[in-house]
Amino acid sequence: MCGIVGIYNLSKFVDTDLLIRMRDTMIHRGPDDAGLYISNDKKLGLGQRRLSILDLSTAGRQPMNDELGKIWIVYNGEVYNFKELKKELIDKGYKFRTQTDTEVIIYLYKEYGISFVHKLRGMFALGIWDSDKKNLILIRDRMGIKPLYYTYFNGQFIFASEIKAILEHPGVKREVDEDAFYHYLSFLTAPTPDTLFKNIKKLAAGYILTVNENIEIKVEEYWDVFDNVQPLYDKPDSFYTEMLLDTLRESVRYRMVSDVPVGVFLSGGLDSSTNTALFSEFSEEQVKTFSIGFRGQDSYNEFKYARKVAEMFGTDHHELWIGVDDLVDFLPQLVYHQDEPIADPVCVPMYYVSKLARDNGVIVCQVGEGSDELFCGYPGWRETLKLNSLTPYLRVIPSFIRKFGLKSLEIAGKSDTGKYEKFCRVHNGESIFWGGAEAFGENEKQQVLSLRLREKYKNKSSYEVVAMLYEKFLERSPIKDYLHFMSYIDLRFRLPELLLTRTDKMSMATSLETRVPFLDHEFVELSMSIPENVKMKNGELKYILKKSLENKLPDDIIYRKKQGFSVPVMEWFFDKLGDYAKQKLNNFTRRTDYFNPEYIEMMLARQRGAKLWYVLNFALWYERWIEGIK
């Protein structure tokens, strides 16, 4: 696991000192080693900070090259099937100098060209320099587990694992992308390829970017969720459960490959408990598990379930309590490590549980992201499916009656609620589901935005992002049920750009690698082959996944009410966080022109914790990265 950076410069020579400074902004991603490569013509420079996971010797240093020095690579991630691929290459006559997966990628590229990416099973963000073709190639893994950012200006192309490395370049301007900001208010993150920084982009999951010697850029998709999906209709439950468990076991086993200690984040929920159970099957040593809890907030804590699972599998279990003071004290670091606002408060416990693992000697941890999106694990999804089934009937209601209903809700003061927004979508003929993370609806955005931005965006809707994904879903999915669309939009947007980015940035802030067994692409393809009526049966969320685990976990872990990994933000706004937010937001609205001050005052007065967190995150980001206030 690493931090990578590169400059491809048509206009002048690469500044070596600058490239080193850019690289070393990411020392937290790679505290173990560092490397640099400048091409002979000084037009191309690559840098890397290394967190050593495989082949801990200096032989694993990057940038790494082939035996002729023609192909160079910087690489962040893990290819779990590298040993099988290495054997394939040895059989073809390739000779290896290291025990790394990095060298395997180099020779895969030499043998197969860019199509080699289809052979990889893992997570990765990488840059390959082909000196003969004068091509720089960037690739992001299928699920977007690893981030990759880039910009280009004045004949220069720059890429890095983190935006802060790009911002270290003096030619990069720090400006807000206001279109991205508009969408951030809906989705808590900017849709690809945009970021909150104008002219800094992110490569989408499952995409390849190629830059030629004229700094001409080509971006193309190499994988989509539905590429290898074959519908599995009308099978007995045992057919699904056996396939799911076998594929998931294989995914967990692959993600144990490491030359350093590996552990598991254990919340006590179904997904983390599954990781612990399957990990324990293969581990020859006592498994280390890690849990986080919130002081004085019993309804949020799951320690008793985590302890039960830890005892059941005999793990070396570690716990940490955090409170509102920990959150407020951590906020400056949070803003620094996020680079752009990721308005999910789970970032805070994610950082602390990562630090807990690292402080106890673990360098790699398995996490549970992805399961809920694949198998309908959210109670809100079940309600959305019910509402969606009613939309054909609601839409035949005459328009004037629907308008009257909306007006009545406005008069009753309900125009900022999720139900009001969904009724608006029914009225407008839109999809009612816009993703698993919805912040401000279109109506409320017109209230929270400043007068200038209200006027600028009076004819804009974030539904354009959803509509594009819905169109792709209809074109590509062999299974057209609504649950598969809900999964698709979250797999292509919310997971890579919010949840997985959250996990990557908070864990790497502590120099910890995280791995995601539920998002192995073969497991994802299998899961997306299963129809809705099997994933959720008789109202039971994640029905078929739960059935597959009945011999692995006790029923009171499998079938207990979903709690989710949530944070007591509302409660903390009644404490120290509320005073902090009021001071920051009042100062921010006085000196900037993004939010409506009166509406922010109303939100503060009503202690609307979650939505205050969203605007506070933007304000803190703007203060740190645009204004430069540290």
N, C-alpha and C positions, 0 to 999 in steps of 0.2 A: 504494500500500500504506500502511495507516494503523493507528492505534489509535483506536477510537471508544468513546464513553461517553454515557450519558443517564440522566436522572432524570425520572420522571413522578410528581408528588406531589399527592395528593388532600388531604392533611392540612394542609400549610403551603407557603409559598413556597419555591422552589428557592434554595438558598444558593449564590450565584455563586462565592464564594471556594472553597467546598468542591468545586464542580464543576470548577474550574480545577485544584485539587490532585489530584483523581481523574484528570483528563485527563493531567496532567503526570507521573504515575507511569509513563506509557507513552511518554516522550519518545524512547526507543530505537526505538520503532516508527515515529516520525515526527519526525525531527530538523529537517526543513526548514521547517515552518510549523505554526501552531496556529490554531484557530478556536473560537468559542463562539456559541450562540444561546439566548436565554431568551424564552419566549413572552410576549405582552402581559399575560396574567393571572398570569405567573410560576409556573405549575403545571408547566411542561415546560422542561427544559434539555437541550441537546445540546452535546457537545464532540468535538473531533477533533485528533489529532496527525498531521501529513502527511509521508509520504515521497513526494516528487514523482517520478512516473513518466511521466505524460501531461500535457501543457500545464503547463510548469514555472513559468508566470507566477502572480501572485497571483489571477488569474481562477479558478484551480482550487481556491481555498481552500474548505474545508468548516467548518461546515455550509453547504450550498448550498440555494438556494430557487428556486422557479419565478418567473415574471415578476410574479405577483401577491402573492408572499410567503405563499401559502396552504399550499404543500407544501415541507417541509424534509427534507433527507437528510444522514445521516452514513454513510460507506461505506468498507469495507476490502476491497480486492480489485481484480480486473481483469475487465472484460467484453471479450473479444477480438474479438467481432463487432460492436462498437459503431458502426463506420463504416457498415456495411450498415443497422443499425437507425436510425442518424441520418438516412440518406438516406430511409428509409421515412417517418420523422417529418416531414422537410422537405417531402416530397411531400404530406403531410397538412396543411401550413401552419404547422408549428412553426418558430420562429426561435431560433437558438442564439447565446449570448454567449461560449462557451468552446469549446476543442478537447478537452474531457474526456469520458470515458464516464459520469461522475457525472451530468452534465446530461442525458444521454440517458436514464438510468434515471428521472429525475424526470418527463420527458415521456412515457415509456412507461407509467408509473403513471397519469398523467393520462388517457392515451388508452385504456388497457386494464384499469385497476384491478389488483388483486393478480395476476391471471392473466398479467401481463406477464412474470413470472419464467420462464415456459416459453420465452420468446424468447431468454433470456440464454445465452451460451456462455462460461463462464469460472468464476472462483472469487470468492466474495463472502460477506461478512457485513455486513448493512446494517440501518439503522433509518430508517424513513420516518415523519414526523409529518404527519398530515392534519388541519389545524386546523379545517376545516369539520366533519368527522366526529368530531373529538376522539379519533382513533385513533392509537395508536403501533403500527407494524408492524415486526417483526423477521424477517429471512429469512437462512437459512444455505444455502450452495450445495449442490448435489446430492451431491457426494462428501465434503463436510465438510473441504475444504482450509483454510478459514478458520474459526477458533473464535469462539464467541459465548456469553457467560455472562450470567446474570441472577439476581435475587433480588427478593422482595417481602415487605413487612412494614409494619404500621401505616399502610396507605393509601399506601405508596410502592412504586414499581417502579423498579429500577435495572438497567441492562445495561452491558456493556463487553466489549472484546476480550480483556481479561486480568482474572483474579480479583483481582490486587493493586489494581486501580483500584476495584473494588467494596469491598474491605476497607478502603480509605481512608475510607469513610463510617463515622462513629462509631456509627451505629445497627446495623451489621452485626456479629453475634457470631462469634467464631472458635471453632467447635466441630467435632469430628470426627464425620462421618457413619459410624458403625460398620458399618452394612450395606454401605456403599460400600467401606469398608476390608476387609471380609470378601471381597468380590468382587475387590478390588485384588490380594489374595494369589493369586488364580487367574489374572487377566488382565493384571496390571501397570498397570491403569488402571481407573477406575470406569465402569460402563456408563451410557450416557445414560438419563435426563436428570441423573443424580446426579454430584456431584463428591465429593472427600474432605472438603469443607466442608459441614457440615449446613446446609441451606436455601439453598445456592448451587447453581444448576442450570446445565446447558449445553444449548443448543438442538441437537437432533439434526440430522444432515445431511439435506437434502431436506425441511426443515420450515419452516413459517411460524407465528409467534406474534403474536397481536393482543391489545392491551390497550386497553380502552375507558375512557371518562371516569370510570367507577366502579371502576377498577382490577380489572376482571374479565378474566381471561386465557383465551384460546382458542388451543390448539395443534393444528395439523393438518398432515398430510403432503401434499406437492405432487408428489413424485417418488419412485419406487422403481426399483431396478436393472432389474427385469423389465418396466417399463411399456411399452417399445417393442421388446421382444425378439421376433424372429420366428425360430424354429429353422431352421438352415441344414444340413439333413441331405443326405448322399449327393452331395456335390459333389466335383469333382476338386481336388487340392491347389492348382492354379493359380487357381481361383476364390477360395479363401480368401486366398492370399498377395497377390493383386492388390488385393483389397478392404482387407486389413489395412494394406498399405504405403501405399496412397493415402490412407486415413483418418488414419494416423499422420503422414504427411508434412504433411497439412493441419493437424493439431493442433500440430505443431512450428512450422509457419509462423505460425499464429495467435499462438503464445506468444513470437514475436519482436517483437510490436508494443510499441514503447517509444520514449520520447524521451531515454532514458539508456542507457548501455552494458549489454549483456546477454551473459552467459557460460554455461558448462556445467560442472557437477560431473562429473569424469571419473575413475571408479575403475579403468577397464579391463575391467569386466564388460560383459555383453551390453547391458544397458539404457542405461547411461551412454554406451557407445560408439555405440549407435544414435542417441541424442540428438545426439551430436557429429557423426555422419555426416550426419544429416538437416539439422541446423542449418547445416552447412557448405555444403549445396546452395543455400541461400537467402541466406546472408550475403554482402554485398558487401565486408565487411572481414574481417581475420584474426580468427578465433574465439579467444576466451580460454577456456582450460580450467584446472581446479583439482583437485589430488589431495592426499590426506592419507596418511601412513604412520606406522608405529610403530617407534620406535628399539629395535633389538635383538630384534625379533620378525619375523624374515624370513617365517615361515609365514603371517603375516597381511597381508603387504604385496603389493600388485599393481602397483607402480610400473612394472615392465617392460612390462606390458600397456598401461597408460595411456600410457606413452611411445611405444609402437608406434602406437597409435591417433592420438596427437597428431602424430607425425611423418607418418603417412599422410595426414592432412588439413591439415597445415601450421599447426597451432594455435599460439598464444602460450601455452605451457604453464607452469604454476606448481605447485610442490610444497612441502609442509611436513611435517616430521617432528615427532611428539609422543611423550612418554613418560609414565611414571607420575607424575613431578613435575608435569607439566602438568595431569594429571587431578586430583590432590590440591589443587593451587593453585586450580583452577577450581571446585571443589565448592561453595563459598559462592555464587558467581555462578550456578552451575547450579541450585541450590535456589531462588534468588531468581527467576530467569527462568522456571522451570517452573511456579511458583505451586502446583501440586500434583504429587506424585511421578509421573514418567513413567519407570518403572524399566527403561529401555532404555539400556545404556551407550553406544550409538551417538550419544546426545545429545552426548557429549564431542567426538568427531571432527567431528560435524556443526557444532558451534559453531566449531571451529578452521578448518574448510575454508570456512565462511561468512565468517569474519574475513579469511582469506587473500584471498578474492575482493574483499571490500570494500576492503581495504588496497591492492589493485591497481586500484582505480578502477571496478570493476564494481558495479552497483546491483541487477541482476536476474540470477538463474541458473536454468537448467533442471535438474531433478532426475529421477531414474528410478523413483520409487515407483509401485507399482501393477501393474507388468508380471508379477511373480511370482504375484500373487494372481489375475490374470486367466488365466494360461496354464499354471499348475502348474509353477512354477519352483523349488520347494523339494524337495530329496531326501526330506525327512521326509513330505511330502505323498504322494509315490509309495508309501512304506511304509505310510502310513495307508490309502490306497486298497486295497492288497493285504490289509491286515488287515480292513478293512471287508467285503471280498468273502467273508471267512471267517466273519463273525459269525453268519450264519444257521445254520452248522454248529455253531459253538461254543455257540449258545443251545439247541440240542436236547440237549446233554449234560445229564444230570440235575443238578438244583440241588445235591445233596449232594456231587457230584464237583467242581463248580465251587467250592463253599465250601472243600472240602478243598485244592484247588489254591491258593486265596487264602491259606489258613492256612499252607500250606507255604512260600509266598513270604514271609509275615510272619516265620516262624521262621528263615528263611534271611537275614533282615535286608534284604529287597528291597521293603519296604512304602513306601518313599519314591521309588520309581522311576516313570518314565513308563509303562513296560510294565505294571507292577502296576496303575496307575490305569486304563489302558485295559482290562485284564482285569476290573477292578471294574465298569467301564461296561458291558461285555458282559454280565456277570452281572446288572446292574441293569436291563438293557433300554434303556440310554441310548445316544445317539449317541457314538461314540468320539472324534470330532473336536470340540474345544471352541474352536477358533481357533488361529491361527498363533503366538500368544504364550501359552504355558501356563507358569505358575510353579509354585505349590504345588497338588498335587491335594487332594481332599477329605480323604483319610486323613492326609496330612502336615499339612494345616492344623490338624487336631485335636491335632497334636503341637507345632506352632510357636506356637499361640495361648496366651495366659494362661489360667489356670483359670477366671477369670470369663467370658471370651469363649467358651471351650470349652463352658461350661454354657449361655450365652446362645444359641449357634448349634449346639447338638447336633443339632437337627432341620432344619438349613438346608443347602442345597446350591447352589452356583453354577450347577448345571445348569439352574436356572430361567431364567437368562439365555439359555443355548443353546437350551432348549426353545421359548422364545418366538420366537427367530429361525428355528428349524426349522419351526415351525408356519406362519410367514409364507412361508417358502420353499415349502412344500408347497402353500399356497394360490395363490401367485403365479407360480411358475416353470413355463414351458411345457416345460422340459427338466429331468427329475427325476434325472439321474445325480448320484452323490455328489460328484464334483468341483465341480459347480455349487453344491451346498450349501456346500462348503468355501470356494469363492470368495465366495459370498453373505455368509456370516457374517463374513469378513474385510473385505469391502467395506462392510458396514453397521456394523462394530464396531471391529475392530483397526486398520484403516487410518485412519478419521477420528479416533478417540479416542486412538490411540497413535502410529502412524508419522507421520501428517500433522501431528498436534499437536507431535510431536518436531521435525519439520522446520520448522514455522512458528515455534515459540518460540525455537529455537536460531539460526535465520537472522535473525529480527527482533531478537534480542538484539544483533546487529551492524548493524542497519539495512539488511538485505539482503532483497529479495523473492525467493521461490522459486516456480517454476512447474512444473507436473506434466503433461507431454504425454500420458503413458499413461492419465491419469485424465480426459481430455476425455470428457464424458458420452456423446458419439456414438461414440467409440472403445470405451468400456465396453459400450455396448449392442450394438455389432457383435461384440465379443469374447464376450459372454455368449450370443450366438446360435449359437456354434460348439460342437458336441458334444465330449464328453470324448475319444472315440477319435481325434479330429483334433488336439486340443491336445497330447495325449501319445500317441505311437505307438511301439510296440516298446520301451517303457521310456524313450524320449527325452523329457526334460522340455522343455516349450515348443516342441514339434516344429514346429508350423505357423508360429509367430512366427519361429523360426530359419530355416525355409525361405524366408520372405518377405524375409529380409535377406541372402541368399547373394550377391546382386550388390552389396551395400553394404559388407560387412565381410569380412575374411579368415576362413577356416574355423577357424584357431587361436584367434580371438576368439569366434566364434559357438559352437563345439562344445567348447571347453575345459571342464573340470570346474568346476562352480559353486563359487565361493569365498565369496561373500557379503560384505557390508560389516560385518564383525564386529570386536570389540574384545578384546584380550588380558586380560580381567578376571581370569581364573584366574591367569595368570602374574603380574599386578600384585598379586594378593593375597599372593603369596609375597614381595613387595617392600614398599615403603612403604605401599601401600594396606592391607595386612593389619594392620599396627600401628595405623593410623588407625581402621580399622573396629572393631578389638577395643576400643579405648578408648571410641569413641562408643557402641557397642552395649552394652557392659557398664554404662556410666553410664546409658544410656537404660532398660535393663531394671530397674535399681535404683530409678529414680524414677517409672516409669510402669507401667501395667498392660495392656499390649497383647501382649507376647510371653512365652513360657515361657523363663525365664533358662537353665534346664538345656539346653534344646534349642538355644538360640543358642550356648551354650558348646560343645556338640557340633559344631555347624556350623563354628564358628571353629577348633576343633581339627582338623577334617577338611578345612579349607581349601575349603569348598564355595562357590567364588567367585561363580558366577552368582546363587545363591539368597541369599548374603550381601549381594550388591549390591541385591537387591530389598528386604530388610528395612532395610539401611542407608539407602536412599533415603527410606523412610517415616520413619525416626528423624530424619534431617536435616531433612525437611520439617516434622515435628512441632516440632522445636526452633526452627526459624525462624519458622513461621507461626502456630503455636498458642501456644507458650511465649514467643515474641517475643525469642529469643536470637539476636543477630546476630553 
